[in-house]
């Protein structure tokens, strides 16, 4: 995982080093967007359950043609290893960096962020912080409609220094307005 993180960081630094305002024209399309997404968090380090299917929404703002800022909330329901029903909530913020122009049919991007993570209504509620980074692909379907799929490395800690390593996959649609 450290090698993957270093590759992503190195790629981001190379792209930012070559970035200039002249290369990034003002976007002629709406800057606000809303995402509707779903996907699983696949838990590698054993916690109360193996995976949870999450559903949620995002509200985002295109700062430029290359950068976006996003607020995200996802929630899922599952049973733990003892058969107790529980909920997972994840509220976070992140920023995205687009590697190619958004006018292309398929646009890859990388992102990083974090926020509050809660496992509720199990035998014992657990609260924590989820920091993540990943990459995705955005597909232009129509002028104001896009689809996306993204992969996420998630590091969960219980307000401490020890953390669990997880993987997430999300897919959904983006509406520009």
C-alpha positions in Angstrom: 0.0 0.0 0.0 2.9 2.4 0.7 4.2 1.9 -2.9 0.7 2.8 -4.3 0.5 5.9 -2.1 3.9 7.0 -3.2 3.0 6.6 -6.9 -0.2 8.7 -6.4 1.7 11.4 -4.6 4.5 11.5 -7.2 1.9 11.7 -10.0 0.1 14.6 -8.3 3.3 16.5 -7.7 4.4 16.1 -11.3 1.0 17.4 -12.6 0.9 20.3 -10.1 4.5 21.3 -11.1 3.4 21.6 -14.7 0.2 23.4 -13.9 -0.3 27.1 -14.7 -3.4 29.4 -14.9 -2.9 29.8 -18.6 -3.3 26.0 -19.1 -6.5 26.1 -17.2 -9.1 28.2 -19.0 -12.3 29.3 -17.2 -14.9 26.7 -17.3 -17.9 27.7 -19.5 -20.3 25.2 -17.8 -21.9 25.4 -14.4 -19.6 25.2 -11.5 -21.9 23.5 -9.0 -22.7 19.8 -9.1 -24.5 17.1 -7.2 -23.5 13.4 -7.2 -25.7 10.4 -6.3 -23.5 7.4 -5.5 -23.3 3.9 -4.2 -20.7 1.3 -3.6 -19.1 -1.0 -1.0 -16.4 -0.4 1.6 -14.6 -3.7 1.6 -13.0 -4.2 5.0 -9.5 -5.8 4.9 -8.6 -5.5 8.6 -11.3 -7.3 10.5 -13.7 -5.1 12.3 -17.3 -5.9 13.2 -18.2 -7.0 9.6 -16.6 -7.7 6.3 -18.3 -5.1 4.0 -21.1 -2.6 3.8 -22.9 -1.2 0.8 -23.1 2.5 1.1 -25.5 5.0 -0.6 -25.2 8.7 -0.5 -24.8 12.1 -2.1 -22.3 14.8 -2.6 -22.3 18.5 -3.3 -19.4 19.9 -5.2 -17.9 23.0 -6.7 -15.5 23.3 -9.6 -12.8 25.7 -8.5 -11.1 25.5 -11.9 -11.0 23.2 -14.8 -8.6 21.0 -12.9 -9.7 21.2 -9.2 -13.0 20.5 -7.5 -14.0 20.6 -3.8 -16.6 18.1 -2.6 -18.7 17.5 0.6 -19.9 13.9 0.9 -22.3 11.9 3.0 -22.8 8.2 2.7 -24.7 5.7 4.8 -25.2 1.9 4.9 -26.9 -0.8 6.9 -25.5 -4.3 7.7 -25.3 -7.0 10.3 -22.2 -7.5 12.4 -20.6 -10.9 13.1 -23.1 -11.4 16.1 -26.2 -10.8 13.9 -26.8 -7.3 15.4 -28.1 -4.8 12.9 -26.1 -1.6 12.5 -25.4 1.5 10.5 -22.3 3.1 9.0 -22.2 6.8 8.5 -19.4 8.7 6.7 -19.4 12.5 6.4 -16.3 13.9 4.7 -14.8 16.5 2.5 -12.3 16.0 -0.3 -10.7 17.7 -3.3 -10.2 16.3 -6.7 -7.5 17.0 -9.3 -8.3 16.2 -12.9 -5.4 14.8 -15.0 -6.9 15.7 -18.4 -9.3 18.4 -19.7 -12.9 17.9 -18.6 -14.1 18.3 -22.2 -12.8 14.9 -23.1 -15.2 11.9 -23.2 -13.3 10.1 -20.4 -11.4 12.1 -17.7 -9.2 10.5 -15.0 -8.8 12.2 -11.7 -7.2 11.7 -8.3 -8.6 12.8 -4.9 -7.9 12.9 -1.2 -9.9 13.8 1.8 -11.3 12.6 5.1 -14.0 13.0 7.7 -16.1 11.5 10.5 -16.9 7.8 10.4 -19.4 6.1 12.7 -20.5 2.5 13.3 -23.8 2.8 15.1 -26.2 0.5 16.9 -23.9 -2.5 17.1 -23.0 -4.1 20.4 -20.9 -1.1 21.1 -21.0 2.1 19.0 -17.6 3.1 17.5 -16.6 6.6 16.3 -13.6 7.5 14.2 -11.9 9.3 11.5 -11.7 8.1 7.9 -8.8 9.5 5.8 -8.8 8.4 2.2 -7.2 8.9 -1.2 -7.9 7.3 -4.6 -8.5 7.7 -8.3 -11.5 7.7 -10.6 -12.8 8.1 -14.1 -15.5 10.5 -15.1 -17.5 9.8 -18.3 -19.3 12.7 -20.1 -22.8 11.4 -21.0 -24.5 14.7 -21.8 -23.6 18.3 -21.4 -24.8 18.4 -17.8 -24.8 14.7 -17.0 -21.7 12.6 -16.2 -21.1 9.1 -14.7 -18.1 8.1 -12.6 -16.4 5.2 -10.9 -13.7 5.6 -8.3 -11.5 3.5 -6.1 -10.6 4.5 -2.6 -8.0 3.5 -0.1 -9.5 4.3 3.3 -7.6 4.5 6.6 -9.9 4.3 9.7 -8.7 5.2 13.2 -10.7 5.5 16.4 -9.5 9.0 17.3 -6.0 7.5 17.9 -2.8 6.6 16.1 -3.6 2.9 15.3 -5.6 2.6 12.1 -7.2 -0.1 9.9 -6.7 -0.3 6.2 -9.8 -0.6 3.9 -10.8 -0.3 0.3 -13.8 1.3 -1.2 -15.4 1.5 -4.7 -18.1 4.0 -5.6 -20.0 4.6 -8.8 -22.7 7.1 -9.6 -24.0 10.0 -11.7 -23.1 13.7 -11.5 -25.6 16.5 -12.4 -24.2 19.9 -13.1 -26.3 23.0 -12.3 
